[in-house]
């Protein structure tokens, strides 16, 4: 028998979301997986991402029922290898042609390098769409699969066009870009056999940019004060503008997320989320502060090793009042090994602490502020066929487009 939390009664018009993950658990999970990734020279990272996703997904429980991630690390590894081969062939052939044309037309290779970098941008957008498609295809809730229709090249073309408009208008058309790209993805997303729809209008996103407009106005005032020789006033206004801009970036992300989520629907089912900008800003500030404090001992150790490596033992003398003459007998290779261990240890610790103090609190806040409106219609949704999504997230992994979660 279904629990009351998962079967709405006539009086219940929303399902709330729980988050049951704990910091200690995800810290040790990320630390162990990171160590195995180092020991296997990076091969285990496909298993690491799979384990972390399964843990996070299972901790998020809309209506009391957990999300499920059923991705296969072998799929990810094979997709990565295929993507590397394709990209190596593509980039090699394209770069060869560009070099030939560059030397033929401009007697140099700088033009070829510039065009080559620009030519990778469409692949970056293509990879992001394919990564999203794979993640959705391997995510379930209440036993029903999510899915995303093919359309990676269409997304890449639109992303290039809208980014060009955004840059050309100094960011004023960012709401148009954000809305149209999200609409393209959302209208191709399925839960079971039910298609998701993105409602709303792109102009509704302008409200999320208000703090950034205020910061730009104050920054213009700071520039005017500097031109007129009021350096103290310029510095004060500039500092205020930077602080408001940082807050404005968080506000932009959250308010746009809120607007785009609250105007989505699946059949008769609607989503509602209400994250707090001050709360998220605090999580980011205090989280990264705690991570930095915990990293200080390792950072100090790395600094000492670097000093010992770049100075001869006869010139070291003392550092911070400590007698370091006994270092003269320490072999150079031992310092290299120690420094390498501290370097990779710092990466491991940073990643694990970031999961515990930043990623987990953020996801918990988002989850607890998310609800499903009119959930009675969910019973009418049926299963969808399994999407094979060949190559998995291979291009995203090869191009490192930040598709970790």
N, C-alpha and C positions, 0 to 999 in steps of 0.2 A: 504494500500500500504506500502511495506517495505521501510524503510528509506535508504538513500544512504550508510549509514555507515554499514548496515547489508546485503546489496545486492551488491556484488562487481561488478564493471563495467569491461569491458575488459582491461582498463588501470590500474585497481587496482589489485595488486598481494598479498596484505596482509591486514589483519584486526588487528588494534591496540586494546589495552585494556585500558579501563578507570577504575579509582577507585574513588568513590564519597563519601566514608565514612569520618566522622569527629570525632576528638578526644573527644570532649565534649559529643557527643551522645553515643559513646561506653563506655566512663567512667561511665556515669550515668546508662546505661543499665547493665553493669557488677556489679556496686555497688548495685543496687536494687535487681538484681538476686542473688547476694551473700548474702545479708541480708535475703532474703526469704529462701535461702538454710540453713542458720544458724537457723532461726526460726523453720524450719521444720526438724531439726536434720539431714540434708543431703538429704532428700527425693527430694527436689526441684532441686537438681543439674542436674537431667535429663532434666528438663524443661529449666534450665539455659543454658546448653550446646546447646540445640536445638535453643533457642532464639538467642544466640550469633552466631551460625553457620548461621542461616537464615539472620542475619544482615550482617555478613561478606560476605556471598555468594552473596547477593543482591548488595553489593557495588562493586563487581568485575564484569566488563561488557566488555567482549570481543566483538568487533564489535558493541558496543553500547547496546548490549542485556545482561541483568544480568543473572548470574547463579542463580539457584533455589535449595534450600535445603528443602526437603519435609519429613524429618525424623519425627517420632512420638515419643514423650517422653514416652508414655505408652509402646511402643516396647522396649525402652531402659531399663525402669524399670523392665519389665517382664523378659527380657534377663538377667539382672543383678541378679535377684532372682534365676533364673534357674541355672546360672553359679555358684552362691555361693553354691547352694545345691550340684551340681556335683563336684565342687572343694572340698567341705567339705568331701564328701564321698570318693573321690579319695585320697585326702591327708591323711585322717584318716586311710583308709585301707593300703595304701602304707607305712605310717609311722609306723603302727602297725607291719607289716611284717619286716620292716627295723630294728625296735627296737628288735624284736625277734632274727633276724639273728645276729645283732650286739652284743647282750649279749651272744648269743650262741657261736659265733666265737671269739670275741675279749674281752669279759667280760667288756664291757662298751658301752656307747651310743654315743660317739663322732663320730664314723664312720657312724652311722645312721643319725645323723644330717647333716653331710657333704654330704652324698648321697642324702638326702632329698632336700637340697638346689639345688644341681645340677639337680635333677629330675624336678624341677620347670622351668628350663631354656627352654626346648622344649615348654612348655605351654605358656611361654612369647612370643615366636616367633609365635606360633599358634594364640594367641590372637591378635597380631598386624596385621596379615593377615586378620583375620575375621573382625577386626575393619575397615580396609581399604575397605573390600568388602561391608560392610554395608554403609559406607559413600558414596562410588561411586554409590551404588544402589539407594540411596536417593538424588542424585544430578542430575539436569537437566540443559540443555542449549538449547535454541531454541525449547523447548518442548520435546527434545529427552533425554532418560535416559542414564546414564553411567552404567557400570556393571563390575563385576570381577568374573571370573569363580571360582568354588570351587577348593581348592588346598592348604588348610592351613597346613595340615600335611606334604605335599611335601615341602612346603616352610620352615617349621620348621626343617625338616631333612637337607635340603640344607644349611640353616643358621648355623646349628650346625657344619656341615662339613667345610664350608668355614671359619667360625670363628676359628675353630681349626687350619686350615692352616694359617690364618692370625697371630694368636698368636704364632704358632710354627715358623714362619719366622720373628718374631719381627716386624710385620706390613708391610713387603715388598710385601706381596701378598694381601694387602688391595684392590688395584684396581680390582683384579680378583673377590674378594668377592662382592664388591659393584656393579660391572657390572653384574655378574651372578644373583644376587638376584633381581636387578632392572629389568633385562631381564625376569626373571621368572614372576614377577608381571605384567610387561608391556605387555608381549605377551598373557596374560590372561585378559587384560582390553579391554572393548568395549565402543564405543560411538555409541549409536543406535545399528544397526546390523553390524557395521564395527569394525573389530578387530584392535587394536593398535599393532605396531611392534617396537621393539627396535633395532636400527641399531648401527653401530660403532663397535669398538673393545675394549676389556678390557685394553689393553696397552695404549689406548688413555687417560686414567685417571692418568697416572704417572705424566703428566705435572702439575696436581693440587697439587702434593706433593712436588714440588720444594722448597717452603719456609720451609717446615718441614725438608727436607734433609739439607738445609743450617743451620737451627737451631740445628740439631743433630751434624753437623760438628763443629759448634762453641762451643756447649756443650762439645764435646770431647776435644777441645782446652782448655776449662776452667778446665776440669778435669786434663789434662796434666799439666797446669800451677799450679794447687793446689798440685799435686804430687811433682813438682819441687820446691815448697815453695814460688811461686809467688802469694801470697794471694790476693793482690790488683788487679792484672791482672785477676786472676781467678774469683773474684767477678764481675768485669766489664764484662768479657766475659759471665759469667753466666746470668747476668741481660739482656744482649743483646739477648742471646739465648732464654730466657723466653719470651721476648717481640716479637721476631720473631716467636716463636712457637705459641703464642696466635693469632697473625695475620695470621699465616699459617693455623690454624684451620678454621678460617673464609674463607680464600682463598680456602682451600680444599673443604669445603662445597659448596661454590659458583661455583667454576670451575668444580667440578664434576656434580653439578646440571645443569650447562650450557651445558656441553658435553652430558650428558644423555638426556636432554630435546631436544637439537638441532638435535639429531639423532633419535628421535621418529617420527613416521608417522601414519596416519590413512587413509588408502586408498591412495589417491593422496594428502592429506592434511598434511602439516608439521608444527611443532611448532618451534618457535625461541624465545630465551630469552637471555638477555645480562645484568645481574646484575653487579653492580660495587662493587668490594671488599672494596675499601676505604670508599665508601658511607655506606655500610652495617656495617663495623667496627665502623664508626662514629655513626650510629644509635644505635648500641648496647652500645657503651661507654656513649654517652650523655643521652640516654634513661634511662639506669639503674642508672646513676648519678643523674638525676632529680628525679627518683623514690626514691632513697636513701635520698636525701635532703628533700623531702616531708615527708618521714617517720621519720625524726629526732624527731619531737615533741612527737609522740607516743612512740618511743623508749626511749626517756627521761622519759616519764610518767611511762612506765613499769619498768625502772631501779629504779625510786624513790619508787614505790610500793614494789619491791623486797627488797630494803634496809629496808623499814619500817617493812616488814614481818619477816626478819631474825634477826633484832635487837630489843631488848626490848626498850620501850620508855624511860626508865631511863638511857639507855646507848647511846641514839641517840645524845643528846646534840645539836650540830649544824652540818649541812652539807652545805658546800660551803658558810659558813658565815650566814646561815639562822637559826633563832631560831625555832626549831621544838618541843618545849616542849608542845605545845597545842595538839600534836598528841596523847598524853597519854590517852585521853578520847575516842579516835576513836576505835570502836569495831573491833576485828580481822576479823570477817566475812565480814565487809564492805570493808576492804582492799582486801579480796579475791575476792569479787564480782567486785570491781573496776579493779583489776589486770586481771581477766578473761575477762572483757569487753574490756580492752585495748589490750589484747593478740589477741582476735578474730578480734577486729577492725583493728589491724595491718595487719592481713592476708587479710581482705577485702580490705583495702586500697592498699596493695601491688599488689593484683590481678587486681584491677580496674586501678591503675596507669600503671601497666605493659601493659595492653591492650591499653591504650591511648598513651604511650610514646615508646613502643617497638613493640608490635605485629602489631598494625595498621600501623606505618611507614614502617615496614618491608614488610607487605603484599602490601602496596601501591607501594613500590619500585619494588617489583617483578612483580606486575600486570602491571605497566606502562612500564616495560621492556619486556613484553611478547607480541608476535604477532603470528598470524596464517597465514602461507604462503599458497598460492594457494587455497584460500577458496572456489573457485567455485565448487570444488568437494563435498562440504558439502551438496549441494542440492540432491546428489544421495544417501545420507544415510537415512535409514528408522528407524522407532521405533523398540525397542526391548521389549520382554515381561517383565513384572515386576518381579523382583527378591524378593522373600519373605524374604530371609536372616533371618531365625529363630534364635532366641537368640540375634539378633542385635549386640551390642557391649558389651554384658554381660561379657565375659571373660576379655576383655580389661579393663572394669570398675573394675571388681573384683581383677585383678592383678595389676591395676594402671600402665599401660604401656604407659601413656602419650598420649592418643588418644583424648585429649580435642577438638582440631580443625582438 
